[in-house]
Amino acid sequence: MTTDELVDIEIKLLMDGVYQVYGYDFREYAEASLRRRLIQWLSGSGFATFSLAQSQLLRDRVFFDSLLRGITVNVSEIFRDPAFFKAVREHVVPYLKTYPFVKIWHAGCSTGEEAYSMAILLLEEGLKGRFRIYATDINEEVIRKAQDGIYPLKEMQRFTKNYQQSGGTGSFSDYYTARYEHAILSPSLRENIVFAAHNLAVDGDFGEMNLILCRNVMIYFKQPLKERVLGLFDSSLLQGGYLCLGTKESLYQRQIAAHYEAITARMQIYRKQYANK
Ligand SMILES: C[S@@+](CC[C@H](N)C(=O)[O-])C[C@H]1O[C@@H](n2cnc3c(N)ncnc32)[C@H](O)[C@@H]1O
């Protein structure tokens, strides 16, 4: 048996153990990227092999949390893919405005940038007091950061550019206060956002959403897990509601695709059809 084959067996055993002990299911994550990230984590763990690390990982929650941080990719940006947010303003907001109150779910929200971007967009579109955003992630540490809404000041130039390109109608600097090396987002943006831990691989659905966004999350999943998660979204989304995926993801060949209409060619915005159509 080669060393690589042995490593694959160790990873499989470890992922089974992690699922049984902590309930986090990484068994359906795409192998190549999971393997790469685990090996990177191992090199900084102080252990020579996954088998040696396993005993502590299954007994020590704090140590396991370091593994969790290593596995999940938490990169995000305010108004990431500005053209996407522009398309939301153009195609989705008119639908949201037809409701007195709307519910939005950001699944895999990481450190909160996407949810804050949506709050800014909806406020600028006149929906103050008429929306609630549920922003969830598997990783509780990023949820805590999201709740703080504090980002490195040096990112603000890029975020401001994204905001402007996304069709922002005000001045981005009105949404944060600079303090030393940090930008603190205006607490009023948080008023309509509920941040919570939620694991798409094992947890249940959220009811009656008008809009669900899950961008740059399912790229790390194998096909059966993608199907599970899309089923979860389908049962959480109202008829006529919108589902948004990342620019490298799509509903192509997915089970739920027949009930969804692609709204834009490039931006992966889909509308759930009404049942009688
Ligand atoms: C690359 S970030 C994407 C953040 C944001 N949606 C964006 O596009 O900027 C991927 C996020 O998915 C989260 N994630 C990974 N597996 C998950 C799962 N099973 N359930 C919920 N979130 C998960 C990670 O913790 C990470 O924060």
The ligand as an ORCA input file, in Angstrom:
! r2SCAN-3c Opt
* xyz 0 1
  C     -15.989     30.523      0.778
  S     -17.123     30.852      2.089
  C     -18.412     31.675      1.206
  C     -18.903     32.900      1.935
  C     -19.941     33.722      1.185
  N     -21.119     32.947      0.894
  C     -19.352     34.313     -0.066
  O     -19.621     33.811     -1.161
  O     -18.579     35.262      0.031
  C     -17.802     29.218      2.359
  C     -18.502     29.097      3.704
  O     -19.272     27.888      3.738
  C     -19.224     27.381      5.045
  N     -19.602     25.967      5.051
  C     -18.867     24.904      4.658
  N     -19.536     23.764      4.876
  C     -20.749     24.126      5.402
  C     -21.876     23.396      5.854
  N     -21.922     22.064      5.796
  N     -22.933     24.084      6.341
  C     -22.907     25.442      6.419
  N     -21.854     26.188      6.025
  C     -20.784     25.530      5.515
  C     -17.784     27.631      5.476
  O     -17.637     27.620      6.887
  C     -17.517     29.002      4.858
  O     -17.737     30.035      5.777
*
